[in-house]
Amino acid sequence: MHRLITVFALLSIVAASCGADRDTTARPTSTSSVESEHGSDSTEASSGDEDDSSSGSGADEDQSGLGITKPVTETTAPSGETAATVTFGDGSTFTVSHGEINAMRDELESESTFVDAAFGGSLPPGFGADVLTRSIIVEAFRRELDGAEVDLALGQDNVADELVGLMSAADDPEAEAARLYDDLAYIRLVASHLSHQHALVNLLVEDGPKESLVPCVSHILVETKSEADDLLAELADGADFAELAIEHSTGPSGPNGGQLGCAPSSGYVAPFADAVDEADKGVPTGPVESEFGWHVVLVSSYDALPLAYESVNGALAESTIDIDERVGVWDARASAVIPNV
């Protein structure tokens, strides 16, 4: 898959997920279906990856289970024509023109250094389908949020971090990342995509039942209870959890600040799982003894991404979505535009 899709994997909206890092507290057969930025430790069973059905690139990889595995050829339609029309359940409509797709394509193609770094030299054949998918999903998020506040800076900051990495060869990667964000509408669409996703997650966390949420957990693993007690005392005095984990944790997640990712508590051994279930968000808990040693546990947040996907997919399932066949077809099961072969 093209490198920008890989680099921005955390930004994909509809069914993107990868295994959460569970450290040695994980049961051998456990898996996670929630999005995480962390790979699994070598001491753990690996988690299965689900389809990233929102990327919509359609190039060299089957995005939807429809058997589309070979590159496609896209045509550039006249800018004044409509590429997609969505009629939502309440009768309101949302449209995307070919002009929006063409403008994003032209802007990207003018940035050869970025295209080389992000896409390996040329835009993927499914670029137009990707733009339509992201545009439709963002609009669906807007409607599900129903006026709730969206922190657009969140998406910009995350995308900027990725751009700095891509532009590492530039004299000033941060300045180049800022310029690309300002100049490329596609980058801003990706950032908006992420910001709206997180806004809906936050709304669901505030309004939804706790049992439907997924805890995001960090821990510090030490050999003795007295060590764990000392760490809890330091945390109570204002010490940084991640810094203490890096310095003291004997678990494989220690160098990562003790982060285990976001996963159902059922994936952990019983004493650890019970501590996660009983923990107050943001409050270090322990000491907790398991077969691996003594733990200081922190539930930093709750992840409602599966609910966010369900909410958006439900809204789209009640909509009529017409896609210009020159771009692709709408796959209702994947909630994505799939490029035509």
N, C-alpha and C positions, 0 to 999 in steps of 0.2 A: 504494500500500500504506500502511496506517496507520503513523503516525510512530513508535510504539514498536517496531514490527518493524524500521523503518529504523534507529532509534537503537541498537537492540540487535542489529544484523545480525551483529556478530562473535560473538554468543552462540549463533547458530543451529547445531544440532549436525550434522545428517546430511549434506547435500550442499552446504552453503553454501561459496562460494568467489568470489573476485574477483581481477582482474589484479594481479600484484605489480609494484611500481615497479622498473624495471630501469635507469633513468638512460640515458645515452648508450652504455653498454656492451652494451645488448641488441641482439640481431640483429633486423632489421626484422620478420621473420615469427614471432618467438617469442611464445608465450602461456603463461599460468600457470594451473593448476587448483587452486592451494592458496590457503588463506585468507590475506588480508593486510589491514591497516588502512589502507594507503596507496594513493592513486590513482596512475595512470601519469603520467609527465612528458610535457609536450607534444612533446618531441623523440623520443618512442618510439611504436612501434606499440601500439595499445590491445589489451588482453587480453580474451578473451571471458568473460562471466559465466555461470556455471551456475545451475541452479535452486536456490533456497533452499527445499528441500522439507520442512524441519523446522518451519517457522513455523506451518503448519497453519491460517492465518487463513481461507483460503478465500473472502475477500471481494474482489471486483472484480479478481481476478487468478488465472490458472490456476497452481496451486501444483505440480501433479503431471503435467501432460501429459494429463490425462483430459478436458480440455475444460470444466472448471468455471471459468467466468469471471464469473458473476453472483452478487450477494449471496444469502445464504441466510438462512432464518429458523430460529433455534434455539428449542427449548422448554426450559423449566426443569423437569427431572424431579424427583420426590420425592427428598430427600436420602438416604434409606435404601436406595435402589436402586443397583445396580452399573452404572457407566458403561463399564468395560472390565475384562476378565480376560485375563491373559497366562499361558499355560502353556508354560514353557520346556522345552527339550529333555530336561532331567533329571527332568521331571515336576513340579517345583515351580511354584507359581503366584504371581502378583502381581495385585492388584486396585486399582482406583481407583473411588471412589463418586461419585455425583452430588453428594453433600454436599460433597466437596472442591472440585468445580467451582463449586457454588453459593456456597460461602463465599468463594472467591477473587473471584467476580463481585460479590458483595455488598460486599466490602471495597473493591474498586476503584471501584465506582459511588458509594461514599460519599466518595470523594476527587475532587470535581469539578474542582478546579484541576489535579490530576495528569492526570485523564482528558482534560481540554481540551488540555493541553500534549502528552500522549503519543499520544492517539488522535483528536484533532480533534473532541472533543465527546461521543463515545459509544463503547462497546466494540465491536470488530468482530464481525460475526455469527458468525465462526468461532472465537470465544474458547474455547468448550468443547473444540473439536477441538485447539486449540493446547495447552491444559492437558494433555489426554490424551497428545498426542505427546511433550511435554516430560517428563511423568511416566514414560512407558514408556521413553524413551531414557535418562533418568537411571538408571532401574533396570537397564537393559542395561549401561550403563557400570559400575555398581557390581559387577555380576556378572563382567564382563570384568576389572575391577581385582582381584577375588578377595582382598579384604582389604588391598590396598595403600593407603598413606596418601593421604588427600585433603586438600589445603589449602583449606578452605572460605573462608578470608580472601581468597584470590585472586579468586574470583568476586564476593565482597562489595565489594572495592576497585574492581573494574572497573565493576560496576553502579553503585556510589556515584558514580563520576566522571560517568557518563552522567546520573544523576539530578540531580546538581548543575547540569549544563547545562540540563536540562529545567526546573528550578526556579529559574532565574537571576533571575526577577522577585521571588522571595521576599526578605524582609529578611535572612535568614541561610540561603542555599542549602544549605550543608553540613549544618546542623542539620536542615533540612527533608528532605534526602536521607536522613539517618540515621533520622529518624522514619518516613519512608515504608518504608525497609527493614525496620524493626521491625514496622510495622503491616500490611504487605501480603504475604500468603503467596505471591502470584504472583511478586513481585519476588524473594523468597528462592528460589523454584523456578528462576527464570532464573539466579540466581547459582550455585545448586547445579549446574545444567546446565553452566555454564561451568567451574566448578571440577572436576567429574568429567571433562569433556572434556580439560582440561589435565593432569590426573593420569594419564589413560590415555596421552596423548601422551608424558609424561615416562617412563612405564613402557616404552613401545615404544622410546623413544630409548635407554634403558639396555640393553634386551634385544635390540633388533632390529639387523639388519645395516645398516651405514652407507649402503650403496648404495641402500637403500630409503627413505632419509630425504631431506628437502629442506633445503638450507642457507638460513639467514636471514642476509643479507649487508648490510654497510655499507661505504662507501668514501669516500676523500677524493681528489678529482681535482685535480691541479696541473699546471703547464706543464713543469716541469723535474725531473730526477732529484734534484738537490741539494735542492729544496724538499721532495720526498718523504722524502729521508734525514733532513732536519731534523725533519720531523713524526714519523718513527719514533723519533728520539732523544727527542723530547718525550713521546711515549707511553711509552717505556721508563722515563722519569722519573716517570710517574704521571699525565700529562695525560689529560683526558677526551676520548675519541674524538669524541663528538657535538659537543662544544664546538669542537674543532679543525676539524671538518667545516663547521660553521656559519661559522667565521671565515675558513677558507682555501679550501674546495672551490669550484672553478669549475663543477662540474656542477649540473644543476637539482635534484638531491636534497640539495645542501648545506644549504639552510635547514631541511631536515628531519633534520639531524644525519647526513646521508649515507646514510640507510636506503634500501635498495633492495627490501626486503620478502623474502619467502620464495619461492623459485622454483628449479626445476632448473638446475644450472650450465650445461646445454646451451643455455640461453637467452642466454648472454653470449658476447662475442667470444672467440676462442680463448685469447689470453694471460691474460685475466681469468678465464675459466672454469677454466683449468689451475691458477691461483693459488687459486681457491676450493676446488677438489678437493683440493689439497695442504695447505691451511691447517689448523692446529690450532684447535679451538674456543676463542674468547676471546683468541687471540694475534694481534696486528696483523702483517700480512704485506706484504712489498714491498721495494723499489719494483717495481711491475709496469707495464711499458710497453705501451700499446695505441695504436691509431690516434687516440685521443682525448686522449692525454697520459700522465701518470704517475699511478699509483694506489697508495694505501695501502689494503689490504683487511682487513676484519675479518669473520669468520664468528662471529656472536654465539651462535648456537644452531642446532639442527636441528628441523625441523617434521615430525611424523609424522601429521598430521591425516588424510591419505588412508588410512593404515593403521588409524587409530582408527575411521574410518567403516566400513572394510571389516570390522573385527573386530566392531563392534556390529551391522552389517547381517547378518553371518553368523549371529550368535546369534539375531537376530530371525527370520531365514529358517527356522530350525529350530524356531520356536515357533508355537503356535496362539494367535491374537489375536482375541478376540471383542469387538466394539465395539457398544454400544447404538445402534441405528439412529437414535435421536433426536439423537445427536451427529454421527454420520458413519459412514464405512466405513474399514477399514484398507487402505491401498495398500502392498502388500509391496514393490513396486519402489521407491517413494519413501521407505519406512519412515516413514510419517506417516499420521495420521488425517485423512481428507479429508471436510469437511462435506458432508452431502447437500444436493442442490439442492431 
